[in-house]
Amino acid sequence: MDEDGDKRVRTKRSGDEVDWVRDLPESLLCHVLLNLPTKDVVKNSILSTKWRNLWRYVPGLDLDGLDFTEYNTFVSFVDKFLSFNMESYINKFKLSFYCNLGDEETDNAHMARWINAVVKRKVQHLDLAWGTVEIPPILYRSESLVSLKLCCVVLPNPEFVSLPCVKVMVLDLVKFANDLALEMLISGCLVLESLTLCRSHNDNVKVLRVSSQSLLSFTYYGPNTMRPEYDELVVEIDAPKLEYLKLSHRLTASFIIKNLSSLVEAYIDIEFNFCFGKKFDPKNLPKREMIRNFLVGISGVKNMAIAACTLEVIYDYSRCEPLPLFRNLSLLSVEFYIHKWEILPIFLESCPNLKSLAVRSNTSRREGTSIISAPRCLLSSLEYVKIETPLRGEALEMKLVSYLLENSPILKKLTLSLDDYSRKKVECELLTIPRRSSSCQVIVL
């Protein structure tokens, strides 16, 4: 340690080290401890006499039931914490307890007591993961809540929802009373900015309506098991300020998009339930109209990632009707089945201002869509391409590379990686492919 540093940690008179942590104001210590799990806060109470009861004054609780050997001990600890400083505010209340050792009625009674207490104490951040416990209706009327994260709980049918400060909401495997309960919850959050929804197979929601004038980010994961009623699942999004959209569920039948003029980034991994033997039917006009409206709805996006299954549906649709133009799309990341790589140019034709393209191939041979050869247009705006899957020198892979090099007049850089086994073969073949752009660099990793 240098001389100045030594002076900072030792007193001038005695030379003893100064315990800066001990001398911090209690309010600042509590703020620091708020960012730790409660079990660590309690452990730290042995560090000094000043800290012995400090955990009681930290304005937050973060408990995992796995840290308790007995259910009743867990319940007792929560009750004891809430009994301290009953007039003070609570910043954070986080509980995780998946192994319900009490009966359902008892669990519901505990949760009702705790939620009533923290809502009255102006809780700002609520994070609950508790199998099948029912959340009391008072939660729908919290005036202080800023973030709400719920996992595996049950939300009752609300008569009224007013959550004027909630900006972040994560609903993971939550069960709702019906479609309207979820719709009211979302619309009742007047300043909601981020919504993540991971659905349960029994969440009681057939038509999911996300209507928000403030929402900036929406992430959707559909149920992870296959059920007959998924033929009717609908997701409807009306969010004029939305900037980020992620949709991931191949079994949801319909996605209805409204007012997404502000969309900047999108990740699309959906199949409109054309899976497990179900095929696109050109004669199904309502389905075609839904797909057309969906593509038009996201066509203003600037950055987009598309899964292979989504690209196939887009290709099937394009054989019936022309695709809308994605005029603002500048960066595209796309996956495709390598034996169907010719699907890719069809979509690229609808991206007249694309500058950067990242492609990743899937070697599995998925049947269903037949490819019709068509003239390939110039990729007149493309400047950067990255092939993320290591090339093994197969004919289909080299045809893709040839397409990109021969049809990109202003391409500046094509980056690819090679399989070690076939590196020399591919490097030699690359030298024989003509390049439309005289300034293009081919970078081999």
Buried (B, 14 or more C-beta within 10 A) or exposed (E): EEEEEEEEEBEEEEEEEEEEEEEBEEEEBBBEBBEBBBBEBBEBBEEEEBBEEBBBBBBBBBBBBEEBEEBEEBBEBBEEBBEEEEEEEBBBBBBBBEEBEBEEEBBBBBBBBBBBBBBBBBBBBBBBBBBEBBBBBEBBBBEBBBBBBBBBBBBBEBEEBEBEBBBBBBBBBBBBBEBBBBBBBBBBBBBBBBBBBBBBEEBBBEBBBBBBEBBBBBBBBBBEEEEEEBEEBBBBBBBEBBBBBBBBBBBBBBBBBEBBEEBBBBBBBBBBBBBEEBEBEEEEEEBBEBBBBBBBBBBBBBBBBBBBBBBBBBBBBBEBEEBBBBEBBBBBBBBBBBBBBBBBBBBBBBBBBBBBBBBBBBEEEEEBBEEEEEEBEEBEBBBBBBBEBBBBBBEBBBEBBBBBBBBBBBBBBBBBBBBEEBBEBBEEBBEEBEBBBEEBEBEEE
